[in-house]
Amino acid sequence: MSYESKSLFQSNINLLNHSKDRHVFPHSQAYVRIFYMLKGIRSRIKDTFDSLSEIIATTKFDNINERKLFMSLIKEVNSLLTCTFGTLYPISNEVVQNIHQLLLDETLNSKNAISIKFSKEAMKALKAVLVITRIFTLIQVGKEFTSIKSPDTEAPFKSTTNSCKNVERSEYSGFSRLKAFNSSVHNKARKQLPFSSDNEDDDYMTIVCRICDKRVRADLIEQHTFSCMNAYRSETKVQSINNIILEIQKNFIKDYLSEEWPGPRQKSVSETIPLLHASILLNRAFEIDPFNVDSADELSVISETLQMFTNYNLPNEIICEIVQLKRKVIEKRCACNAIAHASEIMKQTRVDNTGEPDFAIKTTISDFQFIKRISSGAFARVYLAKKKATGDIYAIKVQPKDDVIQKNQVKRVMAEKNILLKFNNPYIINFCM
């Protein structure tokens, strides 16, 4: 199959049509080890639960707080035994924190036989839970899950540029907007800059950028505005992608990871744990900060790993979802690259020499200082306000939220906003609307 002549979407559909060609997943042995580790940990947690139940049933507590501590501990242990594969990791993190708080309880300061017994059982449970969190960490960052590449995945992922080109050739709607954020355009803009960020010169005019609210040299405003717009749009795109990834991951957990852990060996090793692996990667892709220097590289590794799942013997509907998620990860990586390139230009054009886009994605009422009311009517009031960051004067129309909802005026307000967007007037700022 040629990745050069076919789009990424078409190549992945072909993989679905040739399921007989799927090879043994290179992580299979690691999944077997994880299964037996989880099975052993569950046995230890079950022993702790039985021991706590026996203590509560046979011990006569002189202090009611001591009994509450044991009941709280057994509740945390039971939550681990009753959770599913999809909720095991977040519940484990929550249990670690809760057990830690129980161990800090003042009731344990007495150092009597009951408090010593509680500390012993709590530490047993805590050690078992920490092993679970460690397993999930190894799944996420372990070398055995990131260094193995199948022959089918090397071609489309030789470099970041090739990956972005593959996605741009795909039929994914809306992604063509990111074509404007390629590195060649930013490299060209960088060459046109007449000064280095290391130079200091106080003899120039400055203008406040209305996108990032930073002071910029007047002679560099064109380059800065172009890069600032790209960074703004890319950051907005990243937030949209994150919301989609989070929503798909929730459905992924609900549909495929709702079984009790560790489950039957055959199904867990061949299907459930690989899907758990994919879910953990997606959670990490969601958490990656687009402003980190290595964010694009980390997303590239995640996309390569997700590509290998398309060659695994999983149901076709699952592979289709993984293909869509992988495309979102690649899309986020391209947006991170666009932000990185734009940040370089902004660092050279801003007076304070900072490159990180620190503008707010959504303007809020707290960004303004109200001066006075200039008009009032039956449906709304208009205030004169000053933006705190730039000192610009605005007229702000204020409507009660309850009235807007109850009278169903949301569509009318949105129509009014869309009309303002069509105006080309120096007194109307419509870029961030």
Secondary structure, DSSP 8 states (H G I E B T S, - for coil): --TTTS-HHHHHHHHHHTGGG----TTHHHHHHHHHHHHHHHHHHHHHHHHHHHHHHH---SSHHHHHHHHHHHHHHHHHHH-BHHHHHHHHHHHHHHHHHHHT-GGGGG--HHHHHHHHHHHHHHHHHHHHHHHHHHHHH-GGGTS---HHHHGGGSSHHHHHHHHHHS--TTGGGGGGG-HHHHHHHHHT--S-TT-----S-EEE-TTT--EEEGGGHHHHHHHHHHHHHHHHHHHHHHHHHHHHHHHHHHHHS-SBSS--HHHIIIIIHHHHHHHHHHHHHHH--TTSTTHHHHHHHHHHHHHHHTTSS--HHHHHHHHHHHHHHHHHHHHHHHHHHHHHHHHHHBTT---S----SS--GGGEEEEEEEEE-SS-EEEEEEETTT--EEEEEE--HHHHHHTT-HHHHHHHHHHHHT---TT---TT-
